[in-house]
């Protein structure tokens, strides 16, 4: 089970870091979608270029977190928060995500495939034992009766 989990971690790193760095350097093909969603949600609160740079940096950091098993829980919850934001175009920008009823555009398909990333992250998070749990599982189990003083 160790190898599939390691491969899954590396896959999440590649996807998040790669897509994030494209946003940081300003060449992401998803930038127009991100900008349209940004205008629908944040509007004039912050400059889009600064937001996109921060969002891309966040994705890069999230990818790096998946490489460290001790940070799995943090990475998982940040991934869930990120996924909530990536699903917003399905609701807020239907013209960009749906051709007709139950027929997603290429952008819509790109968003829907994120269910696979959620499943992978959930699998990793659920199957990995925390460090202290491994230590506890190696200690022999004792009966509660063994701790009682002997009665003669």
C-alpha positions in Angstrom: 0.0 0.0 0.0 3.0 2.3 0.5 3.8 2.7 -3.2 0.3 3.7 -4.4 0.2 6.3 -1.6 3.6 7.7 -2.5 2.6 7.8 -6.2 -0.6 9.6 -5.2 1.3 12.1 -3.1 3.7 12.8 -6.0 0.8 13.1 -8.4 -0.9 15.7 -6.3 2.4 17.6 -5.9 2.9 17.6 -9.7 -0.7 18.8 -10.5 -0.8 21.5 -7.9 2.7 22.8 -8.3 2.6 22.8 -12.1 -0.8 24.5 -12.3 0.1 26.9 -9.6 3.5 28.0 -11.1 1.7 28.6 -14.4 -0.5 31.2 -12.6 2.5 32.7 -10.8 4.4 33.3 -14.0 1.2 34.5 -15.8 0.8 31.9 -18.5 -2.0 29.7 -17.1 -4.7 28.7 -19.7 -7.2 28.9 -16.8 -6.4 32.6 -16.1 -9.5 33.9 -18.0 -11.7 31.6 -16.0 -10.1 32.6 -12.8 -10.5 36.3 -13.7 -14.2 35.9 -14.6 -14.8 34.1 -11.3 -12.7 36.7 -9.5 -14.9 39.5 -11.0 -18.0 37.7 -9.8 -16.8 37.2 -6.3 -14.1 39.6 -5.2 -14.7 42.4 -7.7 -12.7 45.4 -6.7 -11.4 44.3 -3.3 -7.9 43.4 -4.6 -6.0 43.7 -7.9 -6.5 40.6 -10.0 -2.8 40.2 -10.8 -2.0 40.2 -7.1 -4.8 37.7 -6.4 -3.7 35.4 -9.3 -0.1 35.5 -8.0 -1.2 34.6 -4.5 -3.6 31.9 -5.7 -0.9 30.3 -7.8 1.6 30.5 -4.8 -1.1 28.9 -2.6 -1.4 26.0 -5.2 2.4 25.6 -5.3 2.5 25.4 -1.4 -0.4 23.0 -1.4 1.4 20.7 -3.8 4.6 20.8 -1.7 2.6 19.9 1.4 1.5 16.6 -0.2 5.2 15.5 -0.2 5.3 15.4 3.6 3.3 12.7 5.3 3.2 14.5 8.6 1.4 17.4 6.9 -1.3 15.2 5.3 -4.2 16.5 7.4 -3.3 20.2 6.7 -2.9 19.4 3.0 -6.2 17.6 2.9 -8.2 20.4 4.5 -6.5 23.0 2.3 -7.3 20.9 -0.8 -11.0 20.7 0.2 -11.1 24.5 0.6 -9.4 24.9 -2.8 -11.8 22.5 -4.4 -14.8 24.5 -3.1 -13.4 27.5 -5.0 -12.7 25.5 -8.1 -16.4 24.3 -8.2 -17.8 27.8 -8.0 -17.7 28.4 -11.8 -20.2 25.5 -12.2 -22.7 27.6 -10.2 -21.6 31.2 -10.9 -20.4 30.9 -14.5 -22.8 28.4 -16.1 -22.1 29.8 -19.6 -18.5 28.8 -19.3 -19.1 25.4 -17.9 -22.2 23.9 -19.6 -23.1 23.5 -23.2 -26.6 22.1 -22.5 -28.2 20.1 -19.7 -25.6 17.5 -18.4 -23.2 18.4 -21.2 -20.2 20.2 -19.8 -17.9 22.3 -21.9 -14.2 21.6 -21.8 -13.9 23.9 -18.8 -16.7 22.1 -17.1 -15.0 18.7 -17.7 -11.8 20.2 -16.3 -13.7 21.1 -13.1 -15.6 17.9 -12.8 -12.4 15.8 -13.0 -11.5 17.4 -9.6 -13.7 14.7 -8.0 -10.8 12.3 -8.8 -8.4 14.6 -7.0 -10.7 14.8 -4.0 -11.0 11.0 -4.0 -7.2 10.5 -4.2 -6.6 13.0 -1.4 -9.3 11.4 0.8 -7.8 8.0 0.2 -4.3 9.1 1.2 -5.6 11.0 4.3 -7.8 8.0 5.4 -5.2 5.3 4.9 -2.1 7.0 6.4 -1.7 6.5 10.1 -0.5 9.5 12.1 3.1 9.0 13.5 2.0 8.5 17.1 -0.6 5.9 16.1 2.1 3.7 14.6 4.0 3.8 17.9 0.8 2.9 19.8 0.0 0.0 17.5 3.4 -1.6 18.1 2.9 -1.7 21.9 1.3 -4.9 23.0 -2.3 -4.8 24.1 -2.8 -5.5 27.8 -5.9 -6.7 29.5 -7.3 -4.2 32.1 -7.3 -7.1 34.5 -3.5 -7.3 34.4 -3.3 -4.0 36.1 -5.3 -5.1 39.1 -3.4 -6.3 42.2 -3.5 -10.1 42.8 -6.0 -11.2 45.4 -5.0 -14.2 47.4 
